[in-house]
């Protein structure tokens, strides 16, 4: 029997404002879409926290034996500066400032995004579509919305008529906003806008002559609106009605609200059963911002090249720190907090490393089944990682008592205990045992240095065939030797 049958899960649904029992549309299958990055700059720490939250959610679904299709997009066109409909595309603006092709900007920061997430041990999504790869699908959706009379064309651009949509639907169902209040609190259009109403949003924007990124459409050479891409990609890969849509809290309005409106206008049904939103990350009690200097990039945490922290911290320590807060809670990042997290992480890993040394007994004095279920209960309660971590430290206490001979476990209970700890620590939370990694690195360095010594001896003996063979075989394994005045060094 799959594990999900015995572990019922509750998810906080932003749509209802309540925790709800998770019932997938198709039994044993989960369709999940998460809004990915706009690749015009290095991925920032707040993004990493959001994507880490959904990485753990993805991991836990897999652990429960669900078959998961996880779609996370790359926004490489259409995201306007300041998230409004007037202005310049963020990627086009970056390309203009740096005198690059837009796709050079996209490639540079997509590679950075992948490198950072890989360093933090993220699982890759099932599908990672791009906005530019789905222009045709976006145009087709615009046509359908226009056929309903909710989309209208003005001077080559196409807009979504929020007021007309709201006559039969509820624009504000996700964010709790009232359309009348929004209209009352918005200044009148000054006559220079093509919109009928201030709340209307762009489905397609006509490109100005200087605009670099443009595609032909029935209305003009232009580019799609920011909100449209996620509607196109989520429905293409997950269907018109799917299980989970996630993203940062800042996307709830207007982005996700507009997605719901587009889907309902196009298909006549609500697109998503469970809307999930991860909360923000602050730095030393304040909002992170480059302009104020209160900012740190993920790579700067790993390298220690920053003025915020007292030293470098590993990816696993940083990951452990972030998971000590629930994904819906604001998390404040500081030097004191991550130093404390590092101590906790080391305590946990020392206990995990000690598990194989514990000897089994004839009887068990610890109720392992109860501890294991409490750990599941934590994750089943809207993926409550801080409560799970508290249960893992209860396991650390058990391990120390077992080492001291003050508690006992049978062979069967010891196997169950070890398997559960490893599953929760490594498979679900996605942590890595860096001590084991460091040990392997030390062994690799020792072996390579031994081969360098053998090569040096071969060169001294004028056995250049053997010397070249050692060098070439190391290169084939991805290890580059470099001869210098100080001797031979290597890089991987």
C-alpha positions as CSV (number, residue, x, y, z in Angstrom):
1,X,0.0,0.0,0.0
2,X,1.3,3.5,-0.8
3,X,2.3,5.5,2.2
4,X,-0.2,8.3,1.5
5,X,-3.1,6.0,2.3
6,X,-2.1,5.9,6.0
7,X,-0.8,9.5,6.3
8,X,-3.6,11.9,5.5
9,X,-2.3,15.4,4.8
10,X,-3.7,18.9,5.5
11,X,-2.7,21.9,3.4
12,X,-3.4,25.6,4.2
13,X,-5.4,26.8,1.2
14,X,-4.9,30.6,0.6
15,X,-8.2,30.5,-1.3
16,X,-10.3,29.5,1.7
17,X,-8.0,30.8,4.4
18,X,-8.2,27.4,6.2
19,X,-6.3,24.1,6.4
20,X,-8.0,21.5,4.3
21,X,-7.7,17.8,3.8
22,X,-5.6,17.1,0.7
23,X,-7.6,15.2,-1.9
24,X,-5.9,15.0,-5.3
25,X,-8.0,15.2,-8.4
26,X,-6.5,11.8,-9.5
27,X,-5.8,9.4,-6.7
28,X,-2.1,8.8,-6.2
29,X,-1.1,11.7,-8.5
30,X,-0.2,15.4,-7.7
31,X,-0.1,18.2,-10.2
32,X,1.8,21.2,-8.8
33,X,2.8,24.5,-10.5
34,X,5.1,27.0,-8.9
35,X,5.9,30.4,-10.3
36,X,9.7,30.5,-11.1
37,X,12.2,33.3,-11.3
38,X,12.4,36.3,-13.7
39,X,15.9,35.8,-15.0
40,X,17.2,39.3,-15.2
41,X,19.5,39.2,-12.1
42,X,21.1,36.8,-9.7
43,X,18.6,34.8,-7.7
44,X,18.1,36.4,-4.3
45,X,17.8,34.8,-0.9
46,X,14.1,35.3,-0.6
47,X,13.5,33.4,-3.9
48,X,15.7,30.6,-2.6
49,X,13.6,30.4,0.6
50,X,10.3,30.2,-1.5
51,X,11.7,27.6,-3.9
52,X,13.1,25.6,-0.9
53,X,9.7,25.5,0.7
54,X,8.2,23.9,-2.4
55,X,11.2,21.6,-2.8
56,X,10.4,20.2,0.6
57,X,6.7,19.9,-0.3
58,X,7.7,18.1,-3.6
59,X,10.0,15.8,-1.6
60,X,7.3,15.0,0.9
61,X,4.8,14.1,-1.7
62,X,7.4,11.8,-3.3
63,X,8.1,10.3,0.1
64,X,4.4,9.6,0.6
65,X,4.5,7.6,-2.7
66,X,2.6,10.1,-4.8
67,X,3.5,10.4,-8.5
68,X,4.2,14.1,-8.8
69,X,4.3,16.3,-11.9
70,X,6.1,19.5,-10.6
71,X,6.1,22.4,-13.1
72,X,8.2,25.5,-12.3
73,X,8.6,28.0,-15.0
74,X,11.3,30.4,-16.1
75,X,10.0,34.0,-16.9
76,X,12.2,35.2,-19.8
77,X,9.9,37.8,-21.2
78,X,7.0,40.0,-20.3
79,X,7.7,40.9,-16.7
80,X,7.4,44.7,-16.7
81,X,9.4,46.9,-14.3
82,X,7.5,47.6,-11.1
83,X,5.0,44.8,-12.0
84,X,2.7,47.2,-13.9
85,X,1.4,47.2,-17.5
86,X,3.2,50.4,-18.5
87,X,7.0,50.5,-18.8
88,X,9.9,48.4,-19.9
89,X,10.4,44.6,-19.8
90,X,12.9,43.8,-17.0
91,X,15.0,41.5,-19.2
92,X,15.0,44.0,-22.2
93,X,16.0,46.8,-19.8
94,X,18.9,44.7,-18.4
95,X,20.0,43.8,-22.0
96,X,19.9,47.5,-23.0
97,X,21.9,48.6,-19.9
98,X,24.6,45.9,-20.4
99,X,24.5,46.1,-24.2
100,X,23.7,42.4,-24.5
101,X,21.1,40.3,-26.4
102,X,18.1,39.6,-24.2
103,X,18.8,35.9,-24.4
104,X,22.3,36.4,-23.2
105,X,20.8,38.0,-20.1
106,X,18.4,35.1,-19.8
107,X,21.1,32.5,-20.2
108,X,23.5,34.1,-17.7
109,X,20.9,34.3,-14.9
110,X,19.2,31.0,-15.7
111,X,22.6,29.3,-15.2
112,X,23.1,31.2,-12.0
113,X,19.6,30.1,-10.8
114,X,20.3,26.4,-11.5
115,X,23.8,26.5,-10.0
116,X,22.5,28.1,-6.7
117,X,19.6,25.7,-6.4
118,X,21.9,22.7,-7.1
119,X,24.3,23.9,-4.4
120,X,21.4,23.9,-1.9
121,X,20.4,20.3,-2.9
122,X,17.1,21.1,-4.7
123,X,15.5,18.4,-6.7
124,X,14.9,19.6,-10.3
125,X,11.2,20.0,-11.3
126,X,9.5,17.6,-13.6
127,X,9.2,20.3,-16.3
128,X,10.8,23.7,-16.5
129,X,9.1,25.6,-19.3
130,X,9.9,29.1,-20.5
131,X,7.6,32.0,-21.3
132,X,9.3,32.6,-24.7
133,X,8.8,28.9,-25.5
134,X,5.0,29.2,-25.2
135,X,4.1,32.4,-27.1
136,X,1.7,30.5,-29.4
137,X,-0.2,29.0,-26.5
138,X,-0.5,32.5,-25.0
139,X,-1.9,34.0,-28.2
140,X,-4.4,31.2,-28.4
141,X,-5.6,31.9,-24.8
142,X,-6.0,35.6,-25.7
143,X,-8.2,34.7,-28.7
144,X,-10.4,32.6,-26.4
145,X,-10.7,35.4,-23.8
146,X,-11.5,37.9,-26.6
147,X,-14.2,35.6,-27.9
148,X,-16.0,35.9,-24.5
149,X,-16.0,39.7,-24.8
150,X,-13.8,40.0,-21.7
151,X,-10.7,40.8,-23.6
152,X,-10.5,43.9,-25.8
153,X,-8.0,45.3,-28.3
154,X,-6.8,48.9,-28.2
155,X,-4.2,50.4,-30.5
156,X,-2.5,47.0,-30.9
157,X,-2.5,46.0,-27.3
158,X,-5.1,43.6,-25.7
159,X,-6.4,44.1,-22.2
160,X,-8.5,42.0,-19.8
161,X,-11.7,43.8,-18.7
162,X,-11.8,43.3,-15.0
163,X,-15.2,45.1,-14.5
164,X,-16.9,43.0,-17.1
165,X,-15.4,39.8,-15.8
166,X,-16.6,40.7,-12.3
167,X,-20.2,40.9,-13.4
168,X,-20.3,37.1,-13.4
169,X,-17.2,36.2,-11.4
170,X,-15.3,37.4,-8.4
171,X,-12.1,39.3,-9.1
172,X,-10.6,39.3,-5.6
173,X,-11.5,35.8,-4.6
174,X,-7.9,34.9,-3.7
175,X,-6.7,38.2,-2.2
176,X,-9.9,39.2,-0.5
177,X,-10.0,42.5,-2.3
178,X,-13.3,44.1,-3.4
179,X,-13.5,45.5,-6.9
180,X,-15.6,48.5,-5.9
181,X,-13.0,49.5,-3.2
182,X,-10.2,49.1,-5.8
183,X,-12.0,51.3,-8.3
184,X,-12.8,53.9,-5.6
185,X,-9.2,54.0,-4.4
186,X,-7.7,54.4,-7.9
187,X,-7.2,57.7,-9.7
188,X,-9.2,58.2,-12.9
189,X,-7.5,57.4,-16.2
190,X,-5.9,60.5,-17.6
191,X,-6.9,59.8,-21.2
192,X,-3.5,58.6,-22.2
193,X,-4.1,55.0,-21.3
194,X,-5.8,52.5,-23.7
195,X,-7.4,50.7,-20.7
196,X,-11.2,51.0,-20.1
197,X,-10.7,50.6,-16.3
198,X,-7.7,51.2,-14.1
199,X,-7.8,47.6,-12.9
200,X,-7.6,46.1,-16.4
201,X,-4.4,44.2,-17.1
202,X,-2.5,43.5,-20.3
203,X,-2.8,40.3,-22.1
204,X,-0.7,41.5,-25.0
205,X,1.4,44.7,-25.3
206,X,2.2,46.3,-28.6
207,X,6.0,46.8,-28.8
208,X,7.4,50.3,-29.2
209,X,9.9,50.7,-32.1
210,X,12.9,50.5,-29.6
211,X,11.6,47.3,-27.9
212,X,13.9,44.4,-28.5
213,X,11.7,41.4,-27.6
214,X,8.7,41.1,-29.9
215,X,6.6,38.5,-31.7
216,X,4.0,38.7,-34.4
217,X,0.3,38.4,-33.3
218,X,-3.1,39.1,-34.8
219,X,-3.1,42.5,-33.0
220,X,0.5,43.8,-33.4
221,X,4.2,42.9,-33.1
222,X,4.5,42.7,-29.3
223,X,4.9,40.6,-26.3
224,X,2.6,38.8,-23.8
225,X,1.5,40.3,-20.5
226,X,3.3,38.9,-17.4
227,X,0.2,37.1,-15.9
228,X,-0.6,35.2,-19.1
229,X,2.5,33.0,-19.2
230,X,1.7,31.0,-16.1
231,X,-1.9,30.4,-17.3
232,X,-0.6,29.0,-20.6
233,X,2.1,26.8,-19.1
234,X,0.2,25.5,-16.1
235,X,-2.8,24.4,-18.1
236,X,-0.7,23.0,-20.9
237,X,1.2,20.6,-18.6
238,X,-1.3,20.1,-15.8
239,X,-4.7,20.6,-17.5
240,X,-7.4,23.2,-17.0
241,X,-8.0,22.0,-13.4
242,X,-5.1,20.9,-11.3
243,X,-4.1,20.3,-7.6
244,X,-1.7,22.9,-6.4
245,X,-0.4,26.3,-7.5
246,X,2.4,27.9,-5.4
247,X,4.6,30.9,-5.2
248,X,5.7,33.8,-2.9
249,X,3.2,35.7,-0.8
250,X,4.0,38.8,-3.0
251,X,2.4,37.1,-6.0
252,X,-1.0,36.6,-4.5
253,X,-2.1,40.0,-5.9
254,X,-2.1,40.8,-8.7
255,X,-0.4,37.9,-10.4
256,X,-2.3,34.9,-9.0
257,X,-5.6,36.9,-8.9
258,X,-5.1,37.6,-12.6
259,X,-4.3,34.0,-13.3
260,X,-7.6,32.9,-11.8
261,X,-9.5,35.5,-13.8
262,X,-7.8,34.4,-17.1
263,X,-8.5,30.7,-16.4
264,X,-12.1,31.2,-15.5
265,X,-12.7,33.5,-18.5
266,X,-11.1,31.0,-20.8
267,X,-12.3,27.6,-19.4
268,X,-15.3,28.6,-17.3
269,X,-13.8,26.9,-14.2
270,X,-11.5,27.6,-11.3
271,X,-8.1,26.3,-12.2
272,X,-6.6,25.2,-8.9
273,X,-7.8,23.4,-5.8
274,X,-5.1,24.5,-3.4
275,X,-3.3,27.8,-3.6
276,X,-0.1,27.9,-1.4
277,X,2.0,30.9,-0.6
278,X,5.4,31.1,1.1
279,X,6.2,34.1,3.3
280,X,9.0,36.6,3.0
281,X,12.6,36.6,4.3
282,X,14.0,39.6,6.2
283,X,17.6,40.4,7.0
284,X,18.4,41.7,10.5
285,X,14.8,42.6,11.1
286,X,14.5,44.7,7.9
287,X,13.4,44.2,4.3
288,X,16.2,43.1,2.1
289,X,17.1,45.7,-0.5
290,X,20.1,46.4,-2.7
291,X,19.5,50.1,-2.5
292,X,20.0,50.2,1.3
293,X,22.8,47.6,1.4
294,X,20.7,45.4,3.6
295,X,21.1,42.5,1.2
296,X,23.0,39.3,0.8
297,X,23.2,36.8,-2.1
298,X,23.0,33.0,-1.6
299,X,26.5,32.6,-3.0
300,X,27.9,35.2,-0.6
301,X,26.7,33.1,2.3
302,X,28.6,30.1,1.0
303,X,31.8,32.0,0.2
304,X,31.8,34.3,3.2
305,X,32.4,37.2,0.9
306,X,30.0,39.7,2.5
307,X,29.8,42.3,5.3
308,X,26.7,40.8,7.0
309,X,27.9,37.5,8.4
310,X,30.9,36.6,10.7
311,X,32.0,33.8,8.4
312,X,31.0,31.5,5.6
313,X,28.2,29.0,6.1
314,X,27.5,25.8,4.2
315,X,24.5,25.2,2.0
316,X,23.2,22.5,4.4
317,X,23.5,24.8,7.4
318,X,21.7,27.5,5.5
319,X,19.0,25.1,4.4
320,X,18.6,23.8,8.0
321,X,18.3,27.4,9.2
322,X,15.5,28.2,6.7
323,X,13.5,25.0,7.5
324,X,13.4,25.9,11.2
325,X,10.6,28.3,10.3
326,X,7.3,27.3,8.8
327,X,7.0,28.2,5.2
328,X,4.0,30.6,5.9
329,X,5.9,32.5,8.6
330,X,8.2,35.5,8.1
331,X,11.8,34.4,8.7
332,X,14.5,36.8,9.8
333,X,18.0,36.0,8.6
334,X,20.9,37.2,10.9
335,X,24.4,36.1,11.9
336,X,23.3,35.1,15.4
337,X,20.4,33.0,14.0
338,X,22.5,31.1,11.5
339,X,25.4,30.5,14.0
340,X,22.8,28.9,16.3
341,X,21.4,26.9,13.4
342,X,25.0,25.6,12.6
343,X,25.3,24.3,16.1
344,X,22.0,22.5,15.9
345,X,22.8,21.1,12.5
346,X,26.1,19.6,13.8
347,X,24.3,18.1,16.8
348,X,21.8,16.4,14.4
349,X,24.5,15.1,12.1
350,X,26.6,13.8,15.0
351,X,23.6,11.8,16.2
352,X,22.9,10.5,12.7
353,X,26.5,9.4,12.3
354,X,26.4,7.6,15.7
355,X,23.3,5.5,14.8
356,X,25.2,2.7,13.1
357,X,27.3,2.2,16.2
358,X,24.3,1.5,18.5
359,X,23.9,-2.2,19.5
360,X,20.5,-3.8,19.5
361,X,19.0,-5.3,22.7
362,X,16.3,-7.9,23.4
363,X,13.8,-5.3,24.5
364,X,12.8,-1.7,23.5
365,X,12.4,0.9,26.2
366,X,11.5,3.7,23.6
367,X,8.2,3.8,21.7
368,X,9.6,4.3,18.2
369,X,6.3,3.9,16.5
370,X,4.9,6.8,18.5
371,X,7.9,9.0,17.7
372,X,7.7,8.1,14.0
373,X,4.0,9.0,13.8
374,X,4.5,12.3,15.6
375,X,7.1,13.1,12.9
376,X,4.6,12.3,10.2
377,X,2.0,14.3,12.1
378,X,4.2,17.4,11.8
379,X,4.6,17.1,8.0
380,X,1.0,16.2,7.6
381,X,0.0,19.4,9.3
382,X,0.7,21.7,6.3
383,X,4.3,20.7,6.0
384,X,5.4,21.9,9.5
385,X,9.2,21.5,9.2
386,X,10.0,23.3,12.6
387,X,7.8,20.7,14.4
388,X,9.5,17.9,12.4
389,X,12.9,19.3,13.4
390,X,11.8,19.3,17.1
391,X,10.9,15.7,16.7
392,X,14.4,15.0,15.2
393,X,16.0,16.6,18.2
394,X,13.9,14.3,20.4
395,X,15.5,11.5,18.3
396,X,18.9,13.0,19.0
397,X,18.1,12.7,22.8
398,X,17.1,9.1,22.3
399,X,20.4,8.3,20.4
400,X,22.5,9.8,23.2
401,X,20.6,7.8,25.8
402,X,21.0,4.6,23.6
403,X,24.8,5.3,23.4
404,X,25.0,5.6,27.2
405,X,23.1,2.4,27.7
406,X,20.2,4.2,29.5
407,X,17.6,3.1,26.8
408,X,17.4,0.1,24.6
409,X,15.9,-0.9,21.2
410,X,15.4,-4.3,19.6
411,X,17.0,-5.0,16.2
412,X,13.7,-4.4,14.4
413,X,13.0,-1.1,16.2
414,X,16.6,0.1,15.6
415,X,16.2,-0.5,11.9
416,X,12.8,1.3,11.9
417,X,14.3,4.2,13.8
418,X,17.4,4.5,11.6
419,X,15.3,4.3,8.4
420,X,12.9,7.0,9.6
421,X,15.6,9.4,10.7
422,X,17.4,9.0,7.4
423,X,14.2,9.5,5.4
424,X,13.2,12.7,7.3
425,X,16.7,14.2,7.4
426,X,17.9,13.5,3.9
427,X,14.9,12.6,1.7
428,X,12.3,15.0,3.1
429,X,14.3,18.0,4.5
430,X,16.9,17.5,1.8
431,X,19.9,18.0,4.1
432,X,23.4,16.6,3.4
433,X,25.8,15.1,5.8
434,X,28.7,17.5,5.1
435,X,31.1,15.6,7.4
436,X,30.8,12.5,5.2
437,X,31.3,14.8,2.1
438,X,34.4,16.4,3.7
439,X,35.7,12.9,4.5
440,X,35.3,11.8,0.9
441,X,37.0,15.0,-0.4
442,X,39.9,14.3,1.9
443,X,40.2,10.8,0.5
444,X,40.0,12.0,-3.1
445,X,42.7,14.6,-2.4
446,X,44.9,11.9,-0.9
447,X,44.5,9.6,-3.9
448,X,45.2,12.4,-6.4
449,X,48.3,13.5,-4.5
450,X,49.5,9.9,-4.5
451,X,49.1,9.8,-8.3
452,X,50.9,13.2,-8.6
453,X,53.8,11.7,-6.7
454,X,53.9,8.6,-9.0
455,X,53.8,10.9,-12.0
456,X,56.6,13.0,-10.7
457,X,58.7,9.9,-10.1
458,X,57.9,8.7,-13.6
459,X,59.1,12.0,-15.0
460,X,62.3,11.8,-12.9
461,X,62.9,8.3,-14.4
462,X,62.2,9.7,-17.9
463,X,59.2,7.4,-18.2
464,X,57.2,10.0,-20.0
465,X,54.7,7.4,-21.4
466,X,53.6,6.6,-17.8
467,X,53.7,10.3,-16.8
468,X,51.4,11.2,-19.7
469,X,49.1,8.2,-19.0
470,X,48.5,9.3,-15.4
471,X,47.8,12.9,-16.5
472,X,45.4,11.9,-19.3
473,X,43.5,9.4,-17.2
474,X,43.0,12.1,-14.5
475,X,41.7,14.5,-17.2
476,X,39.3,11.9,-18.4
477,X,37.9,11.7,-14.8
478,X,37.5,15.5,-14.7
479,X,40.7,16.2,-12.7
480,X,43.0,18.8,-14.2
481,X,46.7,18.9,-13.2
482,X,48.7,22.1,-13.3
483,X,52.5,22.2,-13.1
484,X,54.0,25.3,-11.6
485,X,57.2,26.5,-9.8
486,X,55.7,25.4,-6.5
487,X,55.0,21.9,-7.8
488,X,51.9,20.3,-9.2
489,X,48.4,21.2,-8.1
490,X,45.0,19.9,-9.3
491,X,41.4,21.2,-9.8
492,X,38.2,19.3,-10.4
